[in-house]
């Protein structure tokens, strides 16, 4: 199940539900004890909630599950309700969290953004090697060899070779040989592009990195569908002599640098854009809830308490906002609690920024985005570094 489908199904769980995030990394010394550290944390944090009859049974269910199933994953998310039980194993460590009420999905959104699957394609004269890169792991999925048998073409050419003292054949026959070579190579590029397209569709991957010389990567990029070309980054690199360890290290370095640059460029484009954008908490949230926001850009640490109108249900960041339906605005929920549902409901993309990009963005309100029918700046930012 893709991240989008899983998040969509979780947000629809009947409420109330007990949300539990646990750092179950077996490599931690605290998790190697007879009573794992995450189990001790859950018992301690859930004890004050046992007086609530509705949550009592769910706490006992989770406790029993943790006692019977020792997790081998680095993290675990559980969603337990009267008629609900969902387990989501995580390949990264979450922050321990316990909540009763609406399902809490913000950590899953952050993980999906930070560890989105990427398609890595290493191209050299021997062919193409397709890799999946996710959660810090590089896994080879497919190899397509470039094998062109031109022996028959050469025989045709040499059969017309001139007598001693003559010149090497040229003209139509030679042009035909080169045309056949071009056709075979373009056919190979189309096959590689087809494999990349199938990969991105199956894994919901939007980031594609083509490693190799321009002579090899440009034709493959040109054979991709238009909606994927905007998400391609070409990186000049000779991979033929690299082993798996060296290739993995190179990929990690390049992807980290590219991610930082892409986020920085994303914020720069947003702040410098003169139209089709919105900045600041109230204006951005208003456009999001009206279904007009295509991409939300958010500083990862920005999580203010929001006010909800009792009349129309509109959620805003300022208590002074007048929606025209009611003057009774109550601070009931945080931004991180409400965002997953709003993003899924209105099919809005999420881009989280931090680090250097966050510094300049914080002064502009730490939240903004592009309106629908505006140019896809997120894709443009994705190709800013390597394709310049």
Secondary structure, 3 states (H helix, E strand, C coil): CCHHHHHHHHHCCCCCEEEEEECCCCCCHHHHCCCCHHHHHHHHHHHCCCCCHHHHHHHHHHHHHHHHCCCCCCEEEEEEECCEEEEEEECCCCCCEEEEECCCCHHHHHHHHHCCCEEEEEEECCEEEEEEEECCEEEEEEEEECCCCCHHHHHHHHCCCCCCCCCCCCCHHHHHHHHHHHHHHHHHHHHHHHHHHHHHHHHCCCEEEEECCHHHHHHHHHHCCHHHHCCEEEECCCCCCCCHHHHHHHHHHHHHHHHHHHHHHHHHHHHHCCCCEEECHHHHHHHHHCCCEEEEEEECCCCCEEEEECCCCCEECCCCCCCCCCCCEEEEEEHHHHHHHHHHHCCCEEEEECHHHHHHHHCCCCEEEEECCCCCHHHHHHCCCCCC
